[in-house]
């Protein structure tokens, strides 16, 4: 979920994206993440929130806490690589360059 969320954030804030629509795209993507992942894994999207709840929930939750910190980092790396692979770093078309 983090990988796709990062792709949405990077794509909607790219200089070739329509101006002013980034908050809408990011908000809808975050809503979709909540609608999909909470019923399936009872996840939280914020690792800090997961830490606070785990500290008060007991030892079982604390032993699984590492995943709530490691998985978003891995997802961010995958999302950044996916965004780069999709061609987001292509140079913009400049008038008069012969293309």
N, C-alpha and C positions, 0 to 999 in steps of 0.2 A: 504494500500500500504506500509506503514511503517513496519507493521508486517512481510510481505513477504520479504521486502528489508532486514530487520534485519536477517531473517532466511538465506537468501542468503549470507550475509556478514559473519555470524557466521559459516555457513557450509563450505564456500569456504576458510576460514582461519583456520579451524580446523586442528589439527595436523595429522589427518588421510587423509586429502584432498591432492590431487596432488599439489606439490609445483610449484608455478609460474603461476597458472591459476586463482588465486583469482582476480586480476585486470580485467581479461576478464569477469568473471562471474558477478562481481559487476557492471562493466560498462554496460554490456548488460541488467542487471536487472534495473538499473537506466534509461536506454533508454526506456525499456518497460514501466516503471512507467510513464515516460513523455508521451509516445505514447497513453497510456490508459487514464490517469487521466486529462490531459490538455483539450482534446476535450469534456470530460464529465462534469467536474466541473470547468474548467479554473483555476486549482490549481497551486500553486508553491510548490516545494518540500522543499524549504528553508524558515522556519518561519521568519527569519530576512529580507528576500526579501519581503515577504508578508507585514511585518510591514512597511517597507519603502514606498511601493506603497500605502498602506492604509492611511498613514499619509498625503499623497498629494492628495488622491482621494476624501476625504470628509467623512462626518459623517456616511454614510451608510456602508462604508467599515470598518471603525474603530469599529463599533458596532459588526461586525462579526469576528473581528480579534482574539478574544479569541479562536475560533475553530482552527485556524491555529497554535496555540501554544499547546492547550490541546490534540488534536487528535494525533499528532506524539508521545507524551508521552504515551498515552493509547495504540497506535499501537506498541510502543517499548516494553511495558510490555507484551502485547499479543504475540508478536514475540518471546521474551525471554522465555515465558512459553511454547509456541509451540515448540521451539527448544529443550528445556529440555524434554518435553513430547515425542518428536520423538526419544529420546535415545542418544542424543549427549554426555551425560556424562558417557556413558558406558566405563568401563575400557578397554584399548587396550589389545589385546590378547598377552600374553607374552609367549615366547617359554619355555617349560618345566613346565608349571603350571598345567598340567593334563587336559587341555581342548581338 
